[in-house]
Amino acid sequence: MTSPDETPRPKAGFWRRFFIFLAVGAVGTAGSLFAKSNPLPMGGRIIVVVIGSVSIALVLTFLVPLLDRRGREAAKK
């Protein structure tokens, strides 16, 4: 059993990156969904914007540091 001092905590940059990507995902998803030719009703559009922006934020939050780490490792070689 670990003491409270030993529990791993996410870096502060994780949440900053997550919310930045969440905003970017929301803007991108909303921009594509609120076009005039979209047949979804307003409630459906809002649900899709929320799901799309959260999924984009999660993917980018974990993908960007992974690619950055691999890039730094490749640059060292």
C-alpha positions as CSV (number, residue, x, y, z in Angstrom):
1,M,0.0,0.0,0.0
2,T,1.3,3.4,-0.9
3,S,1.1,6.4,1.3
4,P,-0.6,9.6,0.0
5,D,2.8,11.2,-0.6
6,E,3.8,8.4,-3.0
7,T,0.7,8.5,-5.3
8,P,1.6,9.5,-8.8
9,R,0.0,12.8,-9.9
10,P,-0.4,13.9,-13.5
11,K,1.6,16.9,-14.5
12,A,-0.1,20.3,-14.6
13,G,0.6,20.5,-18.3
14,F,-1.8,17.5,-18.9
15,W,-4.9,19.5,-18.0
16,R,-3.7,22.6,-19.8
17,R,-3.2,20.6,-23.0
18,F,-6.5,18.8,-22.5
19,F,-8.5,22.0,-22.3
20,I,-6.7,23.6,-25.2
21,F,-7.4,20.6,-27.4
22,L,-11.0,20.4,-26.1
23,A,-11.6,24.0,-27.2
24,V,-9.9,23.3,-30.6
25,G,-12.0,20.1,-31.1
26,A,-15.2,21.9,-30.1
27,V,-14.6,24.7,-32.6
28,G,-13.7,22.3,-35.4
29,T,-16.6,20.0,-34.8
30,A,-19.1,22.8,-34.3
31,G,-17.9,24.5,-37.5
32,S,-18.5,21.4,-39.5
33,L,-21.9,20.6,-37.9
34,F,-23.6,23.9,-38.1
35,A,-23.4,24.2,-41.8
36,K,-26.8,24.8,-43.5
37,S,-26.8,21.4,-45.3
38,N,-26.6,19.4,-42.0
39,P,-29.9,17.5,-41.4
40,L,-29.3,16.9,-37.7
41,P,-31.7,18.8,-35.3
42,M,-30.1,21.3,-32.8
43,G,-30.0,18.8,-29.9
44,G,-28.3,16.2,-32.0
45,R,-25.7,18.7,-33.2
46,I,-24.9,19.7,-29.6
47,I,-24.4,16.1,-28.5
48,V,-22.2,15.4,-31.5
49,V,-20.1,18.5,-30.8
50,V,-19.6,17.5,-27.1
51,I,-18.7,13.9,-28.0
52,G,-16.5,14.9,-30.9
53,S,-14.6,17.6,-29.0
54,V,-13.9,15.3,-26.0
55,S,-12.7,12.5,-28.2
56,I,-10.4,14.8,-30.2
57,A,-9.1,16.3,-26.9
58,L,-8.3,12.9,-25.4
59,V,-6.6,11.7,-28.5
60,L,-4.5,14.8,-29.0
61,T,-3.7,15.0,-25.2
62,F,-2.1,11.6,-25.2
63,L,-0.7,11.6,-28.8
64,V,1.2,14.9,-28.8
65,P,3.5,14.1,-25.8
66,L,4.1,10.6,-27.2
67,L,5.1,12.0,-30.6
68,D,7.2,14.7,-28.9
69,R,9.0,12.2,-26.8
70,R,9.8,10.0,-29.8
71,G,11.0,13.1,-31.7
72,R,13.4,14.0,-28.9
73,E,14.7,10.4,-28.7
74,A,15.2,10.4,-32.5
75,A,17.0,13.7,-32.4
76,K,19.4,12.4,-29.7
77,K,20.5,9.5,-31.9
